[in-house]
Amino acid sequence: MGDATARPTLSRRREVSHTSARSLLMTLLGEFVLPRDRPVWTATLVDVLGTFGIEEKSARQALARTAGEGWLVSERIGRRVRWSLTPPGRRLLTEGAERIYGFGRAGGDWDGRWLMLLVSVPEAKRDLRHSLRTRLTWAGFGSPTPGVWISPGTHRQAEAATILAELGLDAEAMSFIAGYGEIGDEDAMVARAWDLSALKERYEGFIDQFAGVDPDTGQAVLHAQTRLVHEWRRFPFLDPQLPGRLLPPAWSGTQAAELFHRKHVEWRPAAQRHWECLVDDHEAA
């Protein structure tokens, strides 16, 4: 079996109310600010973050940090401040929205071919090993044994090449595209490369959290929609999106995706209307 420490482990994440203010702010910006070409007052963002247990000081620090990273720009009008997305911020959130809302949609048929990377990093270069492991994992690769990375998505070769080049590992790395042979068991290889049991548990947690939620007020819908997107946005970084034939029967990821897309469509109109009301109220204040 491969190096057990080579795969990031999955665990149930903290509730939204205990997550970082900046992370939750980015969810709000992507879900409600991005679709509009309209600045938003500090008070609007602070008040909405407050409904998730984020204190005003932490909310303001999150705004300052996000602006410092170049995603937001502020404008002072009298004693009040309002915020707009910068062009880089809009691009970042647009790419994120495409990834979040497109994730979990049914993919095409798999041709049975694997992309395999051979790349080894000396144990002494732990930071480099960690960077390689993190970036390839986020790109959907799994490692069944040290020095070997695999993906059923052969289209990811260009992305892998970019990662290896940026880390200075491209000169000695090798890649192959081929079908699985007659030696060994393909399902066992998948089990060694990806911790699907932990991912299944995470998906089941998502289903448990949202399946029975039925908000009945504008504020409750906005809160539920934000939580829904905030929790779902992590799955593209956790799930390698393996073809159906490589997944366990009755895969909970399929059920979770159906739930997310159904709830998001159902809640979106009321959540957006309530956001508009909040923006209008603060505009008139």
N, C-alpha and C positions, 0 to 999 in steps of 0.2 A: 504494500500500500504506500501511496505517496506521503510526503512529509505532511503530517497533520497540522503543522503550524503554518503551512503554505497557503491555506485557504482562510479568508476572513470568516469568522463564525457569525451566525445570525442569532439574534435574540429578540424578544419582544421589546419594541421601543417604548420609551417613556410616553405618557399621555401628552397631548399637545400642550396642555396647560403648564407642563413642566419642561417643555422644550425651549430651545434658545429663542430669544426675541427676534434675532436677525433672521433665523430660518423661517419663522412664522411670518415675519414681515415680507420676505421674498414670495411666500405663497400668496399673500394678499395682493402684492404688486402684480404678480402674474395673472391672478384670477380676476381682479377688479380694476386695477389701474391700467394695465396694458391695453385692454380693449378700447380705452377711451383716450382721446387726444385732449386731456384736460388735467390741469394740476390738481393736487389734493392737499388739503390743509393738514398741518401737523395734528391738530385736534381730532380730525377724522381717524387718522391712523392710530393715534394714541388711544382713543376711545374704543376702537374695535379690538386692538391688542389687549386692552384692559379686560374685555369679556373672556379672554383666555387665561386670565390670571397674571398677565404681564404688567408689572408696575410701570408707572409713567417714566421713572428714571431710566429703566431698562429699555423702554420703547424709544425714548429720545436717543439713547446711546446707540441703539440699533440703526436708527435713521442716520446718525452722524457717521457711523462706521460704513454703512452702505454707500453714503455719499462720498466718503473718503476713498472707497474702492472704485469710484467712477461710475456707479450705476444710477445715481440720483443727483439732481442739482436743485438747490434751494433758491427761493426768491422771497425777500422780505417785503411785506406790504404793511406799513405802519408798525404795529407791535406784533404782527402775526407773520408766520412763515408757511409757505406752501412749497410743494415738491413736484418735480416733473422727472420723468425718466430721461436719461441721456440717450443718444443714439446707441452707444455700446450696451446700455442697460436694456433698451428695447430689443436689441438683437439677442442678447442673452436670454431674456424672458420669452421671446418668440421661439427660440430654439428649444427652450425648456418646455414650453406649452406643446409644441409639436411632439416632443418625446413623451410627455405625460399623457396627452389625450390620444396619441396613436398607439401607446403601449397596450398590449393585450388583445389587439385586433387579430383576427384569424390570419395566419400567414399562408404562404403557398406550400405546395408539396415539396418534400425534401428528396433530393436525388441520391441520398445515402453516402455522399462523399464528405470526408473530413479534411479540415485544414489543420496541419500539425506543425508546430514550431519547436525547434530544438535550440535552446538557449540556456547556457549555464552561467551563473554568477558566483564567484568565489564566496565562501562563507564569511571571509573577512570583510567583504563589502556589503554589510548588512543594510545600510540605507539604500543602496542601489537595488538589492534584492527586494526590499520592501516596496520601492517605487515600481519595479517591474511587476511584482505580484499584484499590487493595487490596480495599476493601470490595465493590465491584461484581464484581470477579473472584472473590472468595470466594462471592458469591451466584450464581455461574454465568454472569455476563455476559461477553461478548467485545466487543472494539472493532475493527471492520474499518477504521475511519478516525477520525482525531482528532475528539472531540466527539460521536461516535456509539457507543452501546452497544446490543447486541442479545442476545436470549435467546429460544430456542424455547419457554421455559416462561412462558406468559402469566400464570400464577398468581403469578409472582414480582413482579408490579407493586406489591403492597402492601409487600413487603420493600424494593424499590427506593425507594418513596416515603418509607419510614422513614429509609433511608440518606441520601437527599437532604435531608430535613428536618433531620436531626441535624447535617449538614454545612453547613446554611444555604444550600443550593443549590436548594431546591424552587421558589422564586418564579419563576425564569427557565427552569427545565427544562421539557421537553415530552416527552410519550409518545404512541406510536401502536401499535395492534395491527392487523396486516394480513398478507396473504400476499405472497410474493415476486412481483415483476412480471416482465414479458417482457424487460426490459433488463438486461444483465449475466448473470452465472452464479452461481447460489446456492452451489455447491460452492466456487467461488473466494472468495466472501464468507466462508464458514466457515473456509477456510484462512488468510485474513487475520486473522480474529477470534480464532482459537485455535491454539496451537502443538500440534497433535495428534501430530506426529512425536516431539516430546520426551516427550509423555505416553505414547505407545506404547512408547517405550524404557524408561520408568520401569515400566510394567506388565510388560514382558518381564523386567526386572530382578527384580521381585517373583516372577514365575513361576520364574525360574532359582534364586532363593534358597530357595524352599520346596517346589517340586515333588518333589524327591528326598529330603526330610527325613523320617526314620522313627525318632523317638525311642523308646528301649526301656526307660527307667527313669522313675520318677516325677519326679526332678529334671530329666531331659532333656525330658520332656513339658512341665513347667511353663515351662522355659526357652524351648522352641520356641513354645509358645502365647503367651507374653509377646511374643516377637519378632514373631510373626505379627500380633498385634493392633496392636503398636506401629508396624509398617510400614504396615499397612492404614489406620490412623486418619488418615493424612495425605491419602489419596486424595479424600475428600469436599471438601477445600479445593483440590484440583488439577484435578479432573475436572468439567467443566460438565454431565456427563450428557446429552449430546446424543441426540436420537432416533436409532434405528438407521439410518434412511435417510440421515442426514448423516455417518455414520462410515465409515471405510475398510472394505473387505471383511475378514473374519476378524479383527475388532477384538480386540486382545489384552486390552482391559479386560474383555471378557466372560469370557474364559478365566481371567483373574486373579480375578474375582469368584467364579466357580465354585470355583476352588481355595481361596480364603479361606474361603468358607462350608463347604465340605466338610471342610477341615482343622480348622476351629474346632469343628465338631460332633464330629469324630472325637477330637480331643485334649482337649476340655473336661472330661469326667468324670475322667480320670486327673490332669489338671493341678489340678483342684479338690480331689481327694483328697489330693494331695501338699501343697497349701497347708494343708489342715486338719491334716495331720501336723506341719508346721512350726509352726503356731500352737499346737497341743497340746503340742509339745515345749517351746516357750518358756514356755507357761503353767505347765508343771510344773517348770521350772527354778528 
